[in-house]
Amino acid sequence: MASGGGIQIPSRLPLLLAHEGVLLPGSTIRFSVDSPRNMQLVSQRLLKGTSLKSTIIGVIPNTRDPEQDTEDLPTLHTIGTAGIAVQVVGSNWPKPHYTLLITGLCRFRVSGLLKERPFVLAEVTPLCFTVTSEAPDTCAKVVRMLLLSVRNVFFFFSFLARLCVSLQLLGMLDMSVPAVAKFRRLLDSLPREMLPDVVASMIRTSNKEKLQVLDAVSLEERFRRTLPMLTRQIEGLKLLKKSRKMTPGSEKRVCYGGPFPGRQFSLDRDEDSDDDGDDTASLEKKVHGANMPEAALKVSLKELKRLKKMPQSMPEYALTRNYLDLMVELPWSRSTKDCLDIRAARVLLDNDHYAMEKLKRRVLEYLAVRQLKTSLKGPILCFVGPPGVGKTSVGRSIAKTLGREFHRIALGGVCDQSDIRGHRRTYVGSMPGRIINGLKTVGVNNPVFLLDEVDKLGKSLQGDPAAALLEVLDPEQNHSFTDHYLNVAFDLSQVLFIATANTTATIPPALLDRMEVLQVPGYTQEEKVEIAHRHLIPNQLEQHGLTPQQLHIPQESTQDIICRYTREAGVRSLERKIGAICRAVAVKVAEGHRLPETDASTLETSREGHREERLHLKRSTDKAAPPEMPIVIDQMALKDILGPPLFELEVSERLTLPGVALGLAWTPLGGEIMFVEASRMEGEGQLTLTGQLGDVMKESAHLAISWLRANAKTYQLTNMVGAPDPLEGTDIHLHFPAGAVTKDGPSAGVTIVTCLASLFSGRLVRSDIAMTGEITLRGLVLPVGGIKDKVLAAHRAGVKRVILPKRNEKDLDELPANVRAQLDFVTAGNLDEVLNASFDGGFPGAQARPHVSSKL
Ligand SMILES: Nc1ncnc2c1ncn2[C@@H]1O[C@H](COP(=O)(O)OP(=O)(O)OP(=O)(O)O)[C@@H](O)[C@H]1O
């Protein structure tokens, strides 16, 4: 260890790599840190350490820390300055960075690198100078001489500064008169070996010159290098004084040529402050012209007054300035005029969206009420449905019909309430919340705000953003919404909020209560084909610069894409697949533009008799002839572009053994088919359940087994050795495939019973049937939710018959007519009816039992 200004310098120092600014011993510099190794140094060393030693770091000048952590370290400058970090300030804006205030203690030489990651650590040799040790007789003499001249020069310098001030040439030095005196005292009290470093850091010098002073290890050399800089500064001041005398009050800048060409002294800040004056004047004008409410105007004027008194270099200046800029930019009273025509709105909604009749009807009702009654306290609509069913795009259409600005606020994953309400201005890097930011972006106070994915709001230590949304969405309160950053109320009552979600289950009840939920179910296959041909294909063609004359996707191919390449409730995947086709065709078309016509033999005759080229993309060679338009996407082309089909109709293939049944499940992504498999083996009557099941689903399995054991005799179910209790000497394993997906809920009850009945009876469940329903211990079938999505999933999977609880019969009305026509529905009130419908020719014993009916 060595000592620097009374502080022990460790022999191993973490190094801060600084490419801007040179820290000299005795001076204090601010460093901005945002590169990986330097950031790690701050977070792992400075912020974690608790001792004084942990605040001492080495600053290596003239060395850039690589932007990527993986990049190799550049050659380090060999001499640096050990310094103590006296202040660390962190900020996340505009990107994560720290600002360090470091006071230099003493020079060191890097003797060896110990590690490069996560920050640079090096073995260092301190170079703290002492006159007695380094310079015995002669050197000490020179040093004394130099010290004398330096002190004299300084005396002159301070004298000159006083002179300038007294002549009132430099307004900026008004403040520095006591500072000059202080400076004198400081110089007198400083140990002489520190003088050159301190002087070099105070006068106007370039980094290159400072680096030369740092590199001068011997004190004599250091004095020699500092002296010319000091002399130059004085000469500059003299020259300035002379020119002021010649043209009093007119010249503000003096170009100093001579021995240091190119250096420009601008010691006065009159011009800057003039700029500043203009700036604040124009800001004041804007504040008055922004049409703010009285309270906001009062706050703005107060801030403006503070701003005028602040020097620009103060960090708070920028903060106040940004705040005022936001205040004048906000649309306090700027709005667009609604141009609502219900008939036109109906046409526009119909043109933009196929199907979704119920949703469109409700949206039209909503718009009609708004047209009749302009008081704006209408409900807040929340569209709930699987991804890709057009919730966001309906929101956009509503804005279009109203002639309003549209702004989407993505709330997925937001877990900090300041995202909604903003940060208080006392925080470093504080910003307004998304609502105020959105208003600033659209520039009017009556836009349509789409709060996307409200069901995916999170909660964290930083507060609950859903709670902050409560105020935003409450028409009774939102006329005085106060963002923490703004700190004055903004009237949100003109904003039209629409929310979207995939499920209502995760929306906090208080928030859900403020909204009117409109379910947007998935599409049937036919609807998807229509949507693809009316909207998706034309959109994608346009986006890829293609025309219908260049690409044709027949209906059968669209159907193929829907059944075999996508399995979804919405149409987003379908849109992506069409995009992939367009890209592939775009390549062909572009190639065709520049290729000469060559080999006609690659052209094939299509089914319709036209001459068309089939897309053999993988096999295409540069010699291929330009494609004949339009390029028709048939099955082969689909395989070439999209690869082998991702999904096959597997239902009938999987139901070929006893002990397998097909259930229907609901997920936030839409309905799904779900296989249930059972097997039995010798054992002690144990039940094993696999497939990531929730508690409710496990209970359903136990219920099903108990009911079957209780009714084994009636249904002639036996175990493997023919005993009446199916579980005697038998273990049962129930598995729900897609084991990685968590499953829960009671609606698999009937499927488990059917699956077990099939296992114990050895009979096959019908291969074209799917079912859903909760069971009770007495064998009743209770209603479940998500019927529409479940039935659509069954329809997608090619199922022909669906068993539903009797009390869900009313939900069938919501199904599209073609789905209802194509499926055979069995509504069951008890498990006998379920078993009878599930097996070809009924289930033995099921008919004989007296029927119990639900009183629930
Ligand atoms: N009925 C429809 N008619 C025309 N286009 C549709 C229809 N439904 C969906 N689309 C199109 O499907 C795409 C996806 O729609 P959108 O982004 O609105 O889905 P979303 O329901 O908001 O999904 P998410 O919940 O994932 O945000 C859009 O390009 C949209 O235009």
The ligand as a Tripos MOL2 file, in Angstrom:
@<TRIPOS>MOLECULE
LIG
   31    33     1     0     0
SMALL
NO_CHARGES

@<TRIPOS>ATOM
      1 N1        -62.5060  -10.3890  -38.6790 N.pl3     1 LIG1
      2 C1        -61.3770   -9.9400  -39.2420 C.ar      1 LIG1
      3 N2        -61.4150   -9.3730  -40.4440 N.ar      1 LIG1
      4 C2        -60.2960   -8.9200  -41.0240 C.ar      1 LIG1
      5 N3        -59.0560   -9.0010  -40.4860 N.ar      1 LIG1
      6 C3        -58.9600   -9.5590  -39.2980 C.ar      1 LIG1
      7 C4        -60.1110  -10.0450  -38.6030 C.ar      1 LIG1
      8 N4        -59.7020  -10.5630  -37.4250 N.ar      1 LIG1
      9 C5        -58.3800  -10.3760  -37.3660 C.ar      1 LIG1
     10 N5        -57.9100   -9.7750  -38.4700 N.ar      1 LIG1
     11 C6        -56.5180   -9.4280  -38.7760 C.3       1 LIG1
     12 O1        -55.6970  -10.2690  -37.9700 O.3       1 LIG1
     13 C7        -54.5430   -9.5700  -37.5180 C.3       1 LIG1
     14 C8        -54.4250   -9.6880  -36.0430 C.3       1 LIG1
     15 O2        -55.4150   -8.9190  -35.4150 O.3       1 LIG1
     16 P1        -55.2210   -8.1020  -34.0720 P.3       1 LIG1
     17 O3        -53.8090   -7.6570  -33.9030 O.co2     1 LIG1
     18 O4        -56.2680   -7.0500  -34.0100 O.co2     1 LIG1
     19 O5        -55.5090   -9.2470  -33.0260 O.3       1 LIG1
     20 P2        -55.7630   -9.1470  -31.4780 P.3       1 LIG1
     21 O6        -57.0350   -9.8490  -31.2200 O.co2     1 LIG1
     22 O7        -55.6610   -7.7580  -31.0060 O.co2     1 LIG1
     23 O8        -54.5860  -10.0140  -30.9040 O.3       1 LIG1
     24 P3        -53.7970   -9.8600  -29.5110 P.3       1 LIG1
     25 O9        -54.7220  -10.2880  -28.4250 O.co2     1 LIG1
     26 O10       -52.6590  -10.8110  -29.6730 O.co2     1 LIG1
     27 O11       -53.3840   -8.4270  -29.4380 O.co2     1 LIG1
     28 C9        -54.6960   -8.1430  -38.0010 C.3       1 LIG1
     29 O12       -53.9340   -7.9870  -39.1640 O.3       1 LIG1
     30 C10       -56.1900   -8.0270  -38.3310 C.3       1 LIG1
     31 O13       -56.3990   -7.0960  -39.3510 O.3       1 LIG1
@<TRIPOS>BOND
     1     1     2 1
     2     2     3 ar
     3     2     7 ar
     4     3     4 ar
     5     4     5 ar
     6     5     6 ar
     7     6     7 ar
     8     6    10 ar
     9     7     8 ar
    10     8     9 ar
    11     9    10 ar
    12    10    11 1
    13    11    12 1
    14    11    30 1
    15    12    13 1
    16    13    14 1
    17    13    28 1
    18    14    15 1
    19    15    16 1
    20    16    17 2
    21    16    18 1
    22    16    19 1
    23    19    20 1
    24    20    21 2
    25    20    22 1
    26    20    23 1
    27    23    24 1
    28    24    25 2
    29    24    26 1
    30    24    27 1
    31    28    29 1
    32    28    30 1
    33    30    31 1
@<TRIPOS>SUBSTRUCTURE
     1 LIG1         1 GROUP 0 **** ****
